[in-house]
Amino acid sequence: MPGSGGLSRKRERGANKRAIKTRRLARVNAGERSDALRARAADLIQGARAAQPKASHRQRS
């Protein structure tokens, strides 16, 4: 059948386009997760620093 070869190529192209969109979306999501983790880590570090008691300076007698 001469027409069936074109149809499978068309389906394959569609599948490739969907795969590209899926990878692009996964990359964006991974970047957003990375940004969120980085921001959370910065907040945790800042919070830990704020919770530490300030060093008291002893006066010399």
C-alpha positions in Angstrom: 0.0 0.0 0.0 1.6 3.2 -1.1 -0.5 5.5 1.3 0.4 3.7 4.5 4.1 4.7 4.4 3.2 8.4 4.6 0.8 8.0 7.4 3.4 6.3 9.6 5.9 9.0 8.9 3.3 11.6 9.8 2.6 9.8 13.1 6.3 9.6 13.8 6.7 13.3 13.2 3.8 14.0 15.6 5.3 11.7 18.2 8.7 13.5 17.8 7.0 16.9 18.3 5.2 15.7 21.4 8.4 14.3 22.8 10.2 17.6 22.2 7.4 19.5 24.0 7.5 17.0 26.9 11.3 17.4 27.3 11.0 21.2 27.1 8.3 21.1 29.8 10.4 18.8 32.0 13.4 21.1 31.6 11.4 24.1 32.7 9.9 22.3 35.7 13.4 21.1 36.7 14.7 24.7 36.5 11.8 25.9 38.6 12.4 23.2 41.2 16.1 24.1 41.3 15.3 27.8 41.8 12.8 26.9 44.6 15.3 24.7 46.3 18.0 27.4 46.1 15.7 30.0 47.5 14.6 27.7 50.3 18.2 26.9 51.2 19.0 30.6 51.3 16.1 31.1 53.6 17.2 28.3 55.9 20.7 29.6 56.1 19.5 33.1 56.8 17.1 31.7 59.5 19.9 29.7 61.1 22.1 32.8 61.3 19.4 34.8 62.8 18.7 32.1 65.5 22.4 32.0 66.6 23.2 34.0 69.7 25.4 37.0 68.9 29.0 36.6 70.1 29.4 38.6 73.3 32.6 40.5 73.6 34.3 40.2 76.9 35.7 43.4 78.4 39.2 43.3 79.6 39.8 44.3 83.2 
